[in-house]
Amino acid sequence: MSARRSWTRWRATREAELAEEHGWLSLTGFAWLSAEPAGVPGLPGLWWADDEGAHVRADEGDELATDVGPVVGTAGADVAESGSLHWVRHGERVVELLRRGGRLAVRTRDPQAPARLAFTGVPTWDHDADWVRPATFTPTAGPAAVQVGTARDDLVQLARVVGTVDVDVAGVRHRLSAVPAGDGLALLFHDATNDVTSAPWRTVVTEAPDPEGNLVVDFNRAVNLPFAFSDHGTCPAPVSGNRIAVAVTAGEKRPERQPETPAKQPA
């Protein structure tokens, strides 16, 4: 199969995943949980967090449910750092529980989200074989936790850096910190297209390096993180220094954002 045809098939899979019923295009709300029970915009019940995890208290008629049945009184759950859980349902919506920076939050995923209903695909640059670049991976002595910013002003996270990738772009050697991504590596990076034709940063995932550390970075597969589609992403920013000095005119461009409207209560 040609590289272009493989990329086209990969693009179709990528966009189908984005448009899933409760995929990244369905985000409509985000709220940090505090120790005091409080309402969450667009949702019934009272929500809070303590040392035992997250809790929700439902009144009669609130129509909240978990996998084990309707919420009668109080329900609780917890997740590990950087984890998430599709926890509570309200009609066709899902309330996701997540832990970021040691804090618990809930995020609403609604199939009727404007971004999902209006989705016709992500704009991209055309496939270009010149953006398939040989590279070399150098592992660190052990994973290093590096503090990074995120898509939210009120959140910092730790990136688990496992090594560096040296890749030549436009005749210039760039050294990018790499984090794990399945069996391969993820390179979050800034470049000269950011905030012009692309999102503020993107990521590209590679396959695992060979025993000598050789791998390929296919910038045609550079993608937007969820924050490019919604205000409700918690996406980590690139490690300091992960900046490519030229315009990476490959991969996904900045998507057109849809106005976000308050989540609707089911009839």
C-alpha positions in Angstrom: 0.0 0.0 0.0 1.3 3.5 -0.9 2.2 5.9 1.9 -0.5 8.3 0.7 -3.2 5.6 0.7 -2.1 4.4 4.1 -2.3 8.0 5.4 -5.8 8.5 3.8 -7.1 5.4 5.6 -5.5 6.5 8.9 -7.2 9.9 8.5 -10.6 8.3 8.1 -10.1 6.3 11.3 -8.9 9.4 13.1 -11.9 11.4 12.2 -14.3 8.6 13.0 -12.9 8.3 16.5 -13.2 12.1 17.0 -16.9 11.9 16.0 -17.8 9.0 18.3 -20.9 9.5 20.4 -19.0 10.5 23.5 -15.7 11.3 21.8 -13.6 14.4 22.0 -16.0 16.5 20.0 -18.7 15.9 22.6 -17.2 17.9 25.4 -19.6 20.6 26.7 -18.6 21.3 30.3 -15.8 21.1 32.9 -15.9 21.7 36.7 -13.3 21.2 39.4 -14.8 19.5 42.5 -14.4 21.1 45.9 -14.9 19.8 49.4 -18.3 21.5 49.7 -21.2 19.9 47.8 -22.2 22.2 44.9 -24.1 22.2 41.7 -22.4 21.7 38.3 -23.8 23.8 35.4 -26.1 21.8 33.2 -26.4 18.8 35.6 -28.7 17.9 38.5 -27.5 16.9 41.9 -24.7 18.1 44.2 -21.1 17.2 43.5 -18.0 17.2 45.7 -14.6 15.6 46.4 -12.7 14.5 49.5 -9.9 12.1 50.4 -12.1 9.1 49.4 -12.8 10.4 45.9 -15.7 12.1 44.1 -19.3 12.0 45.2 -22.7 13.0 43.8 -26.0 13.2 45.7 -29.2 13.0 43.7 -32.7 14.0 44.6 -35.8 12.2 43.4 -36.3 12.9 39.7 -32.7 13.8 39.0 -32.3 10.8 36.6 -28.6 10.2 37.3 -27.3 6.7 36.8 -24.1 4.7 37.0 -23.3 1.3 35.5 -24.9 -0.4 38.5 -28.2 1.5 38.2 -29.9 4.8 39.1 -28.2 7.0 41.7 -30.4 6.8 44.8 -29.0 9.1 47.5 -25.2 9.3 47.1 -22.7 7.6 44.7 -18.9 7.8 44.7 -15.9 6.9 42.6 -12.2 7.7 42.2 -9.5 7.6 39.6 -5.7 7.7 39.6 -3.7 10.8 38.5 -4.0 11.4 34.8 -6.9 8.8 34.6 -10.5 9.3 33.7 -13.7 7.3 34.1 -17.1 7.6 32.3 -18.8 7.7 35.7 -22.4 9.0 35.6 -25.1 9.2 32.9 -27.8 11.8 32.6 -30.0 11.0 29.7 -27.7 10.6 26.7 -24.9 12.5 28.3 -22.0 11.1 30.2 -20.3 12.7 33.1 -16.6 11.9 33.0 -14.5 11.9 36.3 -10.9 12.8 35.9 -7.9 13.6 38.2 -5.4 16.2 37.1 -2.6 17.7 39.2 -4.0 15.9 42.2 -7.5 17.4 41.8 -10.7 15.8 40.8 -13.0 17.3 38.2 -16.1 16.3 36.2 -16.5 16.8 32.4 -19.7 16.5 30.5 -19.8 14.6 27.1 -22.9 15.3 25.1 -23.7 13.7 21.7 -25.6 16.9 20.9 -22.5 19.1 21.3 -22.3 21.8 18.5 -18.8 20.7 17.7 -19.9 17.1 17.1 -23.0 18.0 15.1 -21.2 20.4 12.8 -18.2 18.2 12.3 -17.2 17.5 8.7 -13.6 16.7 9.2 -10.3 18.3 10.3 -8.5 20.5 7.8 -5.0 19.2 7.0 -2.1 19.8 4.7 -1.8 17.4 1.8 0.3 14.4 2.3 4.0 15.2 1.6 6.6 12.5 1.6 9.3 15.0 2.5 7.8 15.3 5.9 8.5 11.7 6.7 11.8 12.1 8.5 14.4 9.6 9.8 15.3 10.2 13.4 17.2 8.7 16.3 16.0 8.0 19.9 18.3 8.3 22.9 16.8 7.0 26.1 17.3 8.6 29.5 18.8 6.7 32.4 15.3 6.5 33.8 12.0 8.3 33.2 12.1 11.9 34.3 9.0 13.8 35.6 9.1 17.2 34.0 6.6 19.9 34.9 4.7 21.3 31.9 1.8 23.8 31.4 -1.5 22.7 30.0 -4.4 24.0 28.0 -5.8 25.3 31.3 -4.4 28.3 33.1 -5.3 26.7 36.4 -3.4 23.4 35.9 0.1 22.2 35.5 1.0 18.5 35.0 4.1 16.3 35.0 5.3 14.8 31.7 7.1 11.4 31.9 10.1 12.0 29.6 11.7 8.8 28.6 14.4 10.2 26.2 15.0 12.5 23.3 14.5 12.2 19.6 16.9 13.9 17.1 15.3 14.7 13.8 16.4 16.9 10.9 13.9 19.5 9.7 14.8 21.8 6.8 18.4 21.0 7.3 18.4 21.8 11.0 18.8 19.2 13.8 16.1 19.4 16.4 16.2 17.5 19.7 12.7 16.8 21.1 11.8 15.3 24.5 9.7 12.1 24.1 7.0 10.7 26.3 5.5 7.2 26.1 2.6 6.5 23.7 1.6 2.8 23.7 4.5 0.9 22.3 5.9 4.0 20.7 6.7 7.6 21.5 4.8 10.9 21.4 6.5 14.2 20.5 4.5 17.3 21.5 5.9 20.3 19.7 5.6 23.9 18.8 6.4 25.2 15.3 6.1 28.3 13.3 2.6 27.6 12.1 1.1 27.8 15.6 -1.7 30.3 16.1 -1.5 31.1 12.4 -2.6 28.0 10.6 -2.3 25.4 13.3 -3.3 25.1 17.0 -0.9 26.4 19.7 0.8 23.0 19.7 0.4 19.5 18.2 1.7 16.0 18.8 3.0 13.2 16.5 3.2 9.6 17.6 5.9 7.3 16.3 6.4 3.5 16.4 8.9 2.1 18.8 12.6 2.7 17.9 14.6 -0.3 16.7 17.4 -1.7 18.9 19.8 0.9 17.6 17.4 3.7 18.3 16.4 4.4 14.7 12.8 5.4 14.0 10.7 7.5 11.6 8.8 10.7 12.5 5.9 11.1 10.0 4.8 14.7 10.5 1.9 14.0 8.1 0.4 12.3 11.2 0.8 15.3 13.5 -2.6 15.9 15.2 -4.4 18.4 17.3 -5.0 17.6 21.0 -8.5 17.8 22.3 -8.1 21.4 23.5 -8.0 22.5 19.8 -11.7 21.5 19.5 -13.0 22.5 22.9 -12.4 24.7 25.9 -12.7 21.7 28.2 -9.5 19.9 27.4 -6.7 19.5 30.0 -4.0 18.7 27.4 -0.4 19.0 28.5 1.8 21.4 26.6 5.2 20.4 25.1 8.2 20.1 27.3 10.3 23.3 27.3 12.6 23.2 24.2 10.3 21.1 22.1 10.1 23.8 19.4 10.8 23.3 15.7 12.2 26.6 14.3 10.4 26.3 10.9 6.8 25.9 9.7 5.8 22.3 9.9 3.3 22.4 7.0 2.1 18.8 7.5 -0.6 17.1 9.5 -3.6 18.7 11.0 -4.4 22.4 10.7 -6.3 24.5 13.3 -10.0 23.4 13.2 -12.8 25.8 13.0 -14.3 26.2 16.4 -18.1 26.0 17.0 -19.7 28.3 19.6 -20.2 26.4 22.8 -23.7 26.5 24.2 -24.9 25.5 27.7 -25.7 21.8 28.0 -29.4 21.1 27.6 -31.5 19.1 30.1 -33.3 16.2 28.4 -37.0 16.7 27.9 
